[in-house]
Amino acid sequence: MENNKLIAEFMVVNVITIDDVRKNKNPYISSADGYLEDDLKYHCSWDWLMPVIEKIESDDRYDVDILQYGTRITDNQEDIVNNIADISFDKKIEHTYQAVVEFIKQYNEENDKR
């Protein structure tokens, strides 16, 4: 998933493609080498997604509000991403994931301008 790779780059996690493995002719990799693209679980695991949220919030400008029906990311109390919708509770991780992806895209765009 391309969005998982985007998050991995934001988190400074090395992503290893199958082509990388084939080029090195080494079928054995470890987590010290990085993660295979298919092993990234930001889209479906709170254990993977919460460190991303913590990194976003480690910058005092940003707040992430995970609500029952969506996720909002603010910059000094102004909405950057407002992913609030009338959805069921079991979709919370999906909305949070999408909000994080949208935030990172905007964050990268702002940093590219500098």
Secondary structure, DSSP 8 states (H G I E B T S, - for coil): -HHHHHHHHHTT--EE-HHHHHHHT-----TTT-EEGGG--TTT-HHHHHHHHHHHHHSTTEEEEEETTEEEEEETTEEEEEEE-S--GGGHHHHHHHHHHHHHHHHHHHHHH-
